[in-house]
């Protein structure tokens, strides 16, 4: 059984909120700097955590429910 994600076991460990202007191969994908923003989440516990129903409420538009990450 998987453990639900909680503030004690799911940590935002790194954020790239102001990426450099895209160059080279990146420009072939997108020239929009915001497309290169990202966030790394870390499981700070010892067990697999369930991300279904995890979502951000402010500033980020993403829900894990139904995404390829939770399938």
Secondary structure, 3 states (H helix, E strand, C coil): CCEECCCCCEEEEEEECCCCCCCCHHHHHCCCHHHHCEEEEEECCCCCEECCCCECCCCCCCECCCCHHHC
